[in-house]
Amino acid sequence: MTAEKGYTAITVEDICREADVGRSTFYTHYPDKDRLRKATIDDHLKTLQAHGAERHSQRNAKGFSFSGPVFEHAHATREMHRALMGGKKREMPEEIRGWISRQVRHELANIQGDEGGVRLEIATRFIVGAFFEVMHWWLERDTKLSPAEIDQIFLQLAFNGAVIAEPTRIE
């Protein structure tokens, strides 16, 4: 439904009709559609956290444990993510942006042995911004890259930088 109408245009009545529940049942569980959205996002984030922890414990390679499961989830629910990230504003729900920021900050702190500071904050924002831009590009372009391939490219760029070619010297 979000992919079809966009979150803002969806009403509680639309949600009830789609779920085949009455408004009173809806309001018994949620005071408004924003709380339902938050609860749904929280459930997704718990699942992603579990997948990330599992991935982190299984690998010895350098990288972020959150990115692969998030790319896999976005691929499986592509239309919903296009609706969430689509448009010129490229808005992302704050719960998701905050969760990814915490994952990145935690993992960078573990890698660098740093629990805070300006460099950690800048690096976190840099990686989070890059992650969302890569995700947006991948979802919008409908490339043939698999979640594993786009994750590998993201991780390479995040950890090794965007080296495409040797710079030419202008004289």
C-alpha positions as CSV (number, residue, x, y, z in Angstrom):
1,M,0.0,0.0,0.0
2,T,2.9,2.4,0.8
3,A,4.4,1.8,-2.6
4,E,1.1,2.6,-4.3
5,K,0.0,5.7,-2.4
6,G,2.9,6.9,-0.4
7,Y,2.9,6.9,3.4
8,T,1.5,10.4,3.8
9,A,-1.6,9.7,1.7
10,I,-2.5,6.5,3.6
11,T,-5.3,6.8,6.1
12,V,-6.2,4.6,9.1
13,E,-9.3,3.6,7.1
14,D,-7.1,2.4,4.2
15,I,-5.0,0.3,6.7
16,C,-8.1,-1.2,8.2
17,R,-9.6,-2.0,4.8
18,E,-6.3,-3.7,3.7
19,A,-5.9,-5.6,6.9
20,D,-9.6,-6.5,7.1
21,V,-10.0,-5.2,10.6
22,G,-12.3,-2.6,12.2
23,R,-11.2,0.8,13.2
24,S,-11.9,-0.1,16.9
25,T,-9.5,-3.1,16.6
26,F,-6.9,-0.8,15.0
27,Y,-7.2,1.8,17.8
28,T,-7.1,-0.9,20.5
29,H,-3.5,-1.7,19.3
30,Y,-2.3,1.7,18.0
31,P,-3.3,5.3,18.7
32,D,-2.5,6.3,15.1
33,K,-0.8,5.2,11.9
34,D,2.5,6.6,13.0
35,R,2.7,4.2,16.0
36,L,1.8,1.3,13.7
37,R,4.6,2.4,11.3
38,K,7.1,2.7,14.2
39,A,6.1,-0.8,15.6
40,T,6.5,-2.3,12.1
41,I,9.9,-0.6,11.6
42,D,11.0,-1.8,15.1
43,D,10.1,-5.4,14.2
44,H,12.1,-5.2,11.0
45,L,15.1,-3.7,12.8
46,K,15.1,-6.5,15.4
47,T,15.2,-9.0,12.5
48,L,18.0,-7.1,10.8
49,Q,19.9,-6.9,14.0
50,A,19.7,-10.7,14.5
51,H,20.8,-11.3,10.9
52,G,23.7,-8.8,11.3
53,A,24.9,-10.4,14.5
54,E,24.7,-13.8,12.8
55,R,26.7,-12.5,9.9
56,H,29.2,-10.8,12.1
57,S,29.9,-14.0,14.0
58,Q,30.4,-16.0,10.9
59,R,32.9,-13.9,9.0
60,N,36.4,-12.8,9.6
61,A,36.5,-10.3,6.6
62,K,36.6,-6.6,7.1
63,G,33.2,-4.9,6.7
64,F,30.0,-3.9,8.4
65,S,27.6,-6.6,9.7
66,F,24.5,-4.5,9.1
67,S,24.9,-3.8,5.4
68,G,24.4,-7.2,3.8
69,P,21.2,-8.0,5.7
70,V,19.8,-4.5,5.0
71,F,20.5,-4.9,1.2
72,E,18.9,-8.3,1.3
73,H,15.8,-7.0,3.1
74,A,15.6,-4.0,0.7
75,H,15.8,-6.4,-2.3
76,A,13.1,-8.6,-0.9
77,T,10.8,-5.7,-0.2
78,R,12.0,-3.5,-3.1
79,E,8.7,-1.7,-3.8
80,M,8.2,-0.7,-0.2
81,H,11.8,0.6,0.0
82,R,11.4,2.5,-3.3
83,A,8.3,4.2,-1.8
84,L,10.2,5.0,1.4
85,M,13.3,6.4,-0.3
86,G,11.8,7.6,-3.5
87,G,11.3,11.2,-4.7
88,K,13.6,14.1,-4.7
89,K,13.8,14.4,-0.9
90,R,15.0,10.8,-0.5
91,E,13.5,10.7,2.9
92,M,14.2,7.8,5.3
93,P,12.2,7.2,8.5
94,E,14.2,8.5,11.4
95,E,14.0,5.1,13.2
96,I,15.9,3.5,10.3
97,R,18.4,6.3,9.9
98,G,19.1,6.3,13.6
99,W,19.5,2.5,13.8
100,I,21.9,2.4,10.9
101,S,23.9,5.3,12.4
102,R,24.2,3.4,15.7
103,Q,25.3,0.3,13.9
104,V,28.0,2.2,11.9
105,R,29.2,4.1,15.0
106,H,29.4,1.0,17.1
107,E,31.3,-1.0,14.4
108,L,33.7,1.9,13.6
109,A,34.4,2.4,17.3
110,N,35.3,-1.3,17.5
111,I,37.5,-1.1,14.5
112,Q,39.3,2.1,15.5
113,G,39.2,1.5,19.2
114,D,37.6,4.9,19.6
115,E,34.4,5.5,21.7
116,G,33.7,9.0,20.6
117,G,35.1,12.2,19.2
118,V,34.8,14.3,16.1
119,R,36.5,11.9,13.7
120,L,34.1,9.0,14.7
121,E,31.1,11.3,14.3
122,I,32.2,12.5,10.9
123,A,33.1,9.0,9.7
124,T,29.7,7.7,10.9
125,R,27.8,10.4,9.0
126,F,29.9,9.9,5.9
127,I,29.3,6.1,5.9
128,V,25.6,6.5,6.6
129,G,25.1,9.1,3.9
130,A,27.0,6.9,1.4
131,F,25.0,3.9,2.4
132,F,21.7,5.6,1.7
133,E,22.9,7.0,-1.6
134,V,24.1,3.6,-2.8
135,M,20.8,2.0,-1.6
136,H,18.8,4.7,-3.4
137,W,20.8,4.3,-6.6
138,W,20.5,0.5,-6.5
139,L,16.7,0.5,-5.9
140,E,15.9,3.3,-8.4
141,R,18.1,2.0,-11.2
142,D,16.8,-1.6,-11.0
143,T,20.3,-2.9,-11.7
144,K,21.1,-6.6,-12.1
145,L,23.4,-6.4,-9.0
146,S,22.5,-8.9,-6.3
147,P,22.3,-7.8,-2.7
148,A,25.7,-9.5,-2.1
149,E,27.3,-7.7,-5.1
150,I,26.0,-4.2,-4.1
151,D,27.1,-4.9,-0.5
152,Q,30.6,-5.9,-1.7
153,I,30.9,-2.7,-3.7
154,F,29.6,-0.6,-0.8
155,L,32.0,-2.2,1.6
156,Q,35.0,-1.7,-0.8
157,L,34.1,1.9,-1.2
158,A,33.5,2.5,2.5
159,F,36.8,0.9,3.6
160,N,39.1,1.5,0.7
161,G,37.7,4.8,-0.7
162,A,36.4,5.7,-4.2
163,V,39.6,5.1,-6.2
164,I,38.5,4.8,-9.8
165,A,41.7,5.8,-11.6
166,E,44.9,7.6,-10.8
167,P,44.4,11.4,-10.9
168,T,45.9,13.2,-13.8
169,R,48.0,16.2,-13.1
170,I,46.9,19.4,-14.6
171,E,49.7,21.8,-15.5
